[in-house]
């Protein structure tokens, strides 16, 4: 579900899970908690966060965010190298690769005057170090980019 292999790459035998504007590894926003077990590798660890959020941390280097009051997922954050966009960028890619792939479509996100990420539609590429993509977040406006900025890194 949602995976493919990249021919000629170093990860040609490992599955690659697609990142799009509507899903990651085939998992869309808005689904119930149980729907994320298969694409992200089984039973998650559950964390209650401030601000009325619940985070499910899955074995395949993915976290899914929900409002604690209920409803479907409002965001997905991934930090594993196996997650890639159609342009073959994702966690652990260099910022230069992301800029080459998406150019002027990227919107810088600044924190205290420093670029810490780039928006591309519903995607957010967190670049805390400024040199590589730490994580990629798919979300609606219900989950700010701070979820990605406070997540694990590749």
C-alpha positions, 0 to 999 in steps of 0.5 A: 500500500503506497510503496514502490522501489526506486530503480537504480538507487541505493535503496532499490530493494527497500520499499519507498513510501510515497509522500503526496499532497493528500497522503503519506504511504497511502494513508490520508488525513481524517481517518480513525486511529486504527487505519494508520496501523498497516501503513506505518507498521503496527501498534503505536505508542500513545502520547498525550500532548498539551493543547489537546493533542494526541500523538501516535508514534509508529514503528516505521518512523511516523507519527500521526496527530489527533485532537484528544477530543476525537475525530480523524487525524489532523497531521502525519509526520515522518522522519524515515528515509523510506518516505519520498515525494515523486521528486524523490525528496523527503526526510534526510534529503539535502535542502539543496535537493528540495530547492532543486525539486520545487524551486519557487513553489517552496515558501520559507517558514521562519522562527526568530528570523531563521528559516526552519522549514519550507511549506509546499501546499499541505506539506512542510519540510522541517530543516532545523539544521538548515542543511537537510530535511529532518522530517516531512509533515502532511497536515491541514491548517489544524496542525501547525508546523511546530509538530514537525519542528518538535519531532524526531529527526532522520 
